[in-house]
Amino acid sequence: MRYADALTAAAGLERVFFANSGAEANEGAIKLARKWGALHRGGAWEIVTTAGGFHGRTLATMSASGKSAWDGLFEPRVAGFPKVPLNDIGAVEAAITDRTAAIMLEPIQGESGVRPADDGYLRALRALADRRGILLILDEIQTGMGRTGALFCFEHTGVRPDIMTLGKGIGAGTPLAALLAREEVCCFEPGDQGGTYNGNALMAAVGHAVLEELTAEGFLERVCEAGAALRRGLERLSGKYGLGGVRGRGLLLALDLNPRADGFALVEKALAAGLLLNAPAPDALRFVPALNVTDAEIAEMLDLLDGLLRGP
Ligand SMILES: Cc1ncc(COP(=O)(O)O)c(C=O)c1O
């Protein structure tokens, strides 16, 4: 209960349900939005989602994801997740019907290659959701818990969601995730969502300890500094090798390789050189280092990457 109080206070959302994985938290978000739609919006149950979005690997969260590589897998898909292109507010407006209960997206699409939702787009989404009486769900599983230099990515824009999901860094490598929501949205009855390990004391203690570290004096400032150092270094390499620039926020960054390098080949070469890199797509490298990464580690990584980009 102490952890629940601390996390809900930090998020400015009154209720929390602790889950074991990001996908499970998102399943909960989808169920909550559907129940809310059934009760408060005339049976609305669709959730508008984004092309390129990623929400997990359960059946419903795969259907909510917009990952084209999954097209045709595990058919039939779970119905009710119309897709719109990211950063196109007109497309969202056009996709909303009487069946729509919510819109769900990541503030920065992680898996598709660190593709940010623009600040103005997020603000417009909040206004649109309010105007049309639907819920805004932010999947902060990859962007939350300090990753972008703020505790939650939505703080950069002030766009508070009605429902938010957290995972990954929330347990610092242990199986913890969370579904948070505004009080008025919380229509779950006991038993609507649950499982053997939900809210277990061990993970709650871990989560609380992680939250205390992240909110300790100076921690997030240091994440911002490290993110700025990493961005500067990547921009330097981008200029030096004629690459496509850097996108993302804090310590969630991508180097756009277009048109000069093949990300998958670079990952292989990096592994042989003792460097673990990640290419979510052939045209991008994603950088998601530990939040306590040091300047020396960033410099070492940039040196190794410089060597790899220079070629044999
Ligand atoms: C934005 C986002 N949502 C959901 C998930 C799924 O989380 P989990 O792997 O913990 O189920 C991920 C994992 O990559 C993610 O990045």
The ligand as an SDF file (V2000), in Angstrom:
LIG
                    3D

 16 16  0  0  0  0  0  0  0  0999 V2000
    5.7350    0.1180  -25.3580 C   0  0  0  0  0  0  0  0  0  0  0  0
    5.6840   -1.3020  -24.9140 C   0  0  0  0  0  0  0  0  0  0  0  0
    4.5240   -1.8220  -24.4990 N   0  0  0  0  0  0  0  0  0  0  0  0
    4.4280   -3.0960  -24.0600 C   0  0  0  0  0  0  0  0  0  0  0  0
    5.5240   -3.9240  -24.0370 C   0  0  0  0  0  0  0  0  0  0  0  0
    5.3750   -5.3230  -23.5460 C   0  0  0  0  0  0  0  0  0  0  0  0
    5.9740   -5.4790  -22.2880 O   0  0  0  0  0  0  0  0  0  0  0  0
    6.3470   -6.9350  -21.7470 P   0  0  0  0  0  0  0  0  0  0  0  0
    7.4560   -7.4410  -22.6450 O   0  0  0  0  0  0  0  0  0  0  0  0
    6.8140   -6.6990  -20.3430 O   0  0  0  0  0  0  0  0  0  0  0  0
    5.1310   -7.7670  -21.8410 O   0  0  0  0  0  0  0  0  0  0  0  0
    6.7580   -3.4320  -24.4700 C   0  0  0  0  0  0  0  0  0  0  0  0
    7.9420   -4.3180  -24.4890 C   0  0  0  0  0  0  0  0  0  0  0  0
    8.8270   -4.2130  -25.3120 O   0  0  0  0  0  0  0  0  0  0  0  0
    6.8410   -2.0970  -24.9210 C   0  0  0  0  0  0  0  0  0  0  0  0
    8.0000   -1.5650  -25.3610 O   0  0  0  0  0  0  0  0  0  0  0  0
  1  2  1  0
  2  3  1  0
  2 15  2  0
  3  4  2  0
  4  5  1  0
  5  6  1  0
  5 12  2  0
  6  7  1  0
  7  8  1  0
  8  9  2  0
  8 10  1  0
  8 11  1  0
 12 13  1  0
 12 15  1  0
 13 14  2  0
 15 16  1  0
M  END
$$$$
